[in-house]
Amino acid sequence: MAGKISQLKTYFSLMGEPWLSAGDAGKLAQMVKDLEYLDVRATCKKEPIRWGMLVDMLRLKDLTNPVELCEAVMMLLCYRAALRSGELTSGLTAADIWWDDDGKGFRVLLLRTKTHRRGAAISVHIREDRLCEFCCVRLMRKYFRESKLFQHPLRYLFPSIGRYLDVTRHCSYSMFVNIIKRGAIALGLDPRRYAGHSLRAGIATDMFASGMMTPAQIMKFGRWASMEACMVYFRETSEVTELISHVIRKMS
């Protein structure tokens, strides 16, 4: 929608016709923003990749293969840090991972985000998950060692992915979406139901479903500016269905 409005503005300028007043332009911009956040029709939403599903995908990866290790780290980091796919594929370098002094955690530095354009950079802090089959910190550490990223901090964190890793370019959004869809196919699922934001939607849904975090805490971790924006990523389905069935049984 924003692109269409930009085209209209250009058209009016070329025709020498007046565009909207500053006040009306501001109202239109706010309306577009609201629609981007609030248009949550089921047909517009992709399915979430929740923790259990992600684990199933990761179990199919050969972590001794550099390409598959890179893909696994990308998927796990995207979920664990609630990253937007654009953040993950923005050209992060190894230097954008700030390791804790004890080596048991790191911060991922986000220079460019959807809502954070100016001022100091923000980061997401991740610590080791105990007794976890796929710990993001441990897998990232393995990836750094085997890709020699500790020695080369200016290399792209996630290189272009093909049959081999091309360290001269960074992984693109379309490449990452392809990783997600291939993961869905490997599990016998319809790849059309999943996209780059499925992992961010997955951890949002898991955080809500856990009942262990307040909405404010979820918003802070996922860097959502409003509850409306946060709820766009909430894909609760099965738990709600089971809960309603439980309530009905109790009332019978």
N, C-alpha and C positions, 0 to 999 in steps of 0.2 A: 504493500500500500504506500509506503514512504517513497518508493521509486516512482509510482504513478503520479504522486503529488509533485515530485521534483520535475517530472516531464511536463505537467500542466503549468508549473511556474515558469519553465523555460519557454513554453509555447506562448504564454501571455507576454513575456519579455520580448520575444521575437516579433510579435504582432503589435508591439507598442501599446498594449492594453495594461491598465493598472492591475496589480495583483492584490491580494487581500491586505487589509490594514494590519498593523503590527499586532493589535489585540486579537483580531480574528485568526491571524496566522498562528498565534500562540495557543488559542483554543483548539485549532485544528491539530497542532502538534501534540497537544495533551490527549486529544481524542484518539489519535493514532497509537500513542503509547498505551493507553488504556485497552484498546482493542488487541494489541499485541499480547498483553498480559492476560486479558479476560476471555479471549476467544478459546474456550476449552472444550469445544464440541468434540465428541468421541471420534468423529471422522478425521479430525485434525491432529489427534494425539497418537504418538507411537507407543508401543508397549514398553514397559520398563524392563530392564535387565537387573533383577534383584540378586542378592548375594548368592543364593543357592544355584541360580542359573549361571551366574558368572563363574562360580567354582567348577561347575560341570564343563564350561567352555575351556577354562584354564587346564583342567585335567587332560584335555585332548591335545594340549600343546607339548611339543618336544622342547624342553627348556635347555637342551644342549645345542639346539640349532639357533644361531644368532638372530635370524629373522623371526622365528617363533618366540624367542625370549623377548625381543623388542615388542612384538605385538602383545604379549602377555603383560608386560610392564605398562604399556600404554593403557590397556583396558583396566587393569587393576588401579592405576593411579587416577584415571578418569573417575572411576567409581569412588575410590577411597577419599579423594579430595573434593568430590562433588564438582568436578570441573566441567565447564561448558566445552563442547567439542572445539570451538574456536580458540579457546584458551590453550587446549592441549596441542593444537596444530598451528600455533602462532609463531613457531620458530624458536622455541625455548632452547637454551644451550645447557651444557652440563653445569656451567657457573650459576644457573638459575636454581640449582638445588643446593641449599645451604644445610650442610650436615651438622647435627648437634655434636657437642664436644665428646659425648660418650659413644657416638656412632650409632645410637639406637633410635634415631629419629632424624627428620629433616624438614625443612621448610621449602615449599616450591614457590618461587617468586613469580608473581603474575604482573607483568608490566602493562598489558593491554587486556581490559575486560569489557564486557558489554556496558557496564554502568560506571566503571571507574576509569576515567580518561585523564585526569589531571592530578597533580599532587604526588605525594610519596607512593611508591609501589606497595602493594599489599601482598600477603603471602598466606599460605595454608600450612599449618603445622601438623605433621603426622608422626606418631610414635609407634613403636613395635606393638603388634597385637599378639599377646601371649596365647599359646596353644592354638594358633590359627594356622590352618594348612597352607594358606597363601597369604603371607604377611607382606604388605606393601614395602615396608622398610627393608626386610631381608632380601626380597626379590630385587629391589632397586640396587641394593649394595652388590648383589651378584652381577647385575647388569652393568654397573659401573666398573667392576673389576674386569669382567670378560670383554667389555667394549673399550677398556683403557680410558675411560672418561675421567678418572682421577688425574691422569697425566695430561689430558687434553681438555681443559675446562671450556674452551671456546668452540668445541665441536657441538653440532646440533644434538640435543638430547635424544630426539627421535628422528633419525634420518629417513630419507625417501625409501619406501619399501617396495621391492619387487622380488625377483628370485634371490637377489642379494641386497644388502644395505648400501645405499649410495650416500656417503657422508658429505657430499658436496651440496646436497639439497635437503630440506626438511620435509617431513611427512605432511602431506596435504590433507585437507578435510575429506576429500573424496576417497583417498586411500584409507583413512581411518574408518569411514562409513563402510567401506568394503570389508575391512577386518570384522566389523560388527556383524555384517550380513553373512559372511562366511562362517562365523561362529554360530549363528542361528541355524544355518543350513546343516552344520555338523551335528546339531542336536535334533534335526528333523523338523525344524520350525520354519514357518513362512518368513523369509527374509524381508518381505515388504512391510512387515509389522514392526520392524526395528530400524533405528537410525542412530546418528551420533549422540543425540541427547538421551538415549535410552538408559545409559549408565547413570547419568545425573538424576534422571527420573527414578531409577532403581534405588539409589541410596536415599533419596528424599522419601520414597514410599517406605523403605525399611526403617528409617528414623521415626516416621510417624507411627508405623505399625508396632514398633518396639514398646511404646508407652513410657520410655525411659528418658525422653527429652521433651522439654517444653517447646512450644512453637517458637518462642524467642530464641532459644538455643539453636534450633534447626535453621532459622533464618540467618543467624549469625554465622554458623558454620558454612552454609551454602552461599552466603553473601547475597541474599535476596533483600531487596530494598523494602518490600511490602509483603504482607501475608497473601495478598492476591497473586503476586508474582510467584511466591513460594508454592501456592496451591496448584499452579499450572503444572508443576512437576509431580504432584501427588497422584499416583495411579493406583490407589487402593481398590481392590476388587474382591479377591477371594476372602480376605479376612473380614471385610464388612459383611459379605454374604453369610459366612459362618457365624458371625456375631449376631446377626438378625435372627438366624435359625435358632441360636441358643436362647435369645430373648423370648421368641415365640414359644419354645418348649417350656420355659420357666413359667410363662403366663398360662399355659394349657392346664 
